[in-house]
Amino acid sequence: MPGRLFLTRPVSEIADALSTQNTMPTQPPRRNIQPGQEVIVFNGDNLVLMRWGMIPVGRVNARGRPVMETIINARSETVFDKSAFSDVGRAVIPVDGWYEWTGEKRRKTAWRISSADGALLFFAAITDSWQAPGGLRVDQCAAVTCEPNEDLKPIHHRMGVLLKTEEVQAWLTGTEDQAKSLARPWPNGLLRIEQAKDVDWSAS
């Protein structure tokens, strides 16, 4: 949807894939990135770190009521229409892949999902900044989701909006209509889906 992410390749490789300069310090491989933790994000200018999960302080819904829950993923069908998402920015989250789970509690099966050809995947994302108490600024993001393709339907009812490399700029700087046109399921057959039996879920 995605539930958790993983990214193990060097930052320099990510920068090369996005045709941007590498201005970020070396980052350790991460095999279990959880909501609330920092992720690498491309904002159109640089690779930066942002908190995965938008704390919606000051944001209200269509009824004028405060949005209370942290926004981890945002539905593509409403992200451009809901007042809770007004004035957000757009960015891309580069990942090697993500995890989903099926089954009942205590008997869940973990699935690792990555590109079939081993390439980086680029999640469409929205961004915001939260002014925390004491003046600390927290840059934050949420992945944008859409209906799943046929490969993912047996595992989850949603999937992250994935962008081709040549679509990244259109998502970042295009019109709202151009961005909406990119929010569709990834083509079938381009993902590798396998059971994840070798992950330390207590580590990041």
N, C-alpha and C positions, 0 to 999 in steps of 0.2 A: 504493500500500500504506500510507501514502504514501511516496514516495521522497524528494522535496524539496517544499518549500512556497513559496508566494508571498503577500505581503500588502502592498498599496500604499496603502490608504486611511487617512485620519487616525485617530488613536486616539480622538478625540472621537466619530467615527461608530460605532466599535466599541462604545464605552461606551453610546451611545444605543440601539444595537440590543439590548444586553443589560440595559438599564434600570438601569445602575449609574453611579456618579460617575466622572469621569475624573480620577484622581489620578496618572497616569503622565506623565512628561515626553514631549515630542514625539518621535516615532520616525521615522526616514527610511523611505521606500518601500523594500521589499525584494522582489526578483524571483527570488531563488534562495537560500532558507533551507535549509541543510544540517544533517543530524544532527550533534550536538555544539555547535551554535550556540544562542544564546538565541532563544526565541520568546515572543510575548505569550500569556499564559494568564489565563483568568478562573477564580478559585478559589472563587467564590460570594460573595465580599466585594468584591474589587478586581481590577483588571487588574494583573498583575505579570509580570516577566520570569523565565523558567525555562529551564534548559538542556534542549534536546531530546535525550534519551538518558539513561536511568537507570543510573548506575554502581552495580552491585548489591553493594556492600561489605557483608559480613555476612549476605547472603541465601543461602539454601541451597535445593536442589531437594528433591523427595520422598525421595530417597535420602540426604539429609543432606550432600550434596556442595556445595561453594561454587559459586554461579553466576558464571561468568567473563566472559561477553560482555556488553557494554553493551546495554541493552534499549531499542531505538528504537521498536518497535511490539509490542504485547501482544495475543495472540489472545483474542477475546471468549469463546471456548468454554472457556478455562481460566483466565482472569484472576482469577476469583473462587474458584478451587479450588486453584491451585498455591501451595505454601508460599513460593515465590520472590516472590509478590505479596502476602504477608500484611501487613496494616496499612497498605496504601497509601491515599492519598487519591484523590479524584476531582476533575477539573477539565475545562475546555473550552478547546480551542485554536481561536481564530477565524482563518480564512484566507480569502483570495480564491479560492484553489484550490491544486492540487498538480500535480506532474509524475510521469509514469511512462515507462518505456522498453520498446520491443519490438525484436526482432531480435538478431542475433549481435554479438559484440564488434567494435568498429571500424566497424560498419554499423548501429548502433542508431538507431531513430527515437524522438525525444522527443515526448511527448504532454502538452498542457496541458489540465487538467480543472478546470472551474469551474461555477458555478451557471448554468443556462440563462437565468435572469432577471437575472443580475448581482448577486444578493444575496450577503451573507456566508454562508460555510459554517462550521459548528461541529463540530469533531472531538471525540468523547468521548476523554478522556485519564485516565491515572492519574498520581499524583504521589508524590514521596518527597524526602527531604532527606539529603544526604551530608555528613558532617562531615569535611572534608578536613584533611590535616596542617597544623598551625599554627592550627587552630581555625576556619578559614574554612568557612562553611556554604554548600553549593551546593544550591539548590532545583532539582529536575529533574522531567521528565515523560516519558511515553511515550504515543503514540497507541494507541487500541484498534482492532483490525481485526476484520472479519467476512468472510463469503463475498461475492463481488462480485455486483452486479446484472447483468442481461443486457447493459447498455450497456458495462460495464467488463470483462466476461469475455474479449473478444478481446485485451485489453491486459494484464490481470494477474489472478492467481488469488485476490487478496485486495483489499479496499478498507477505508478507514477508516470507522468507525462515525460516521455523520453524524446530528446531532440537529436537529430543528425547534426554533425559538426557544422554543416553549411546552413543550418537553421538557427544556430545559437544567436547570431547577431539579430535576426528578425525577432526572436523572442525578447532580446534585451532592449532593442530600440524601435521596433516596429510599432505600427498602430495597434489599437486594441483589437481591431478586426483581424489583423495579421497574426497577433498572438493567439486569438481564439482559434484560428484555423490550424494551429500547430498542436492544439490540445486534443489529440486523438490517440487511440491505442497504437502501440508499436506493432509493426507488421509481424505476422506469424512466422515462426521458424528462425528468428534471429537471436533467440535467447537460449541459454543453457540452463536447465533446471535439474538440480540434483539434491539428494538428501545431505544435510549438513550435520555430520556426526563428529566432527573434529574441532568444534568451536568451544572455547572457554567462555561461557556466557557471563561469567563474573568479571571478565576483563574488557577493556575498551579497545 
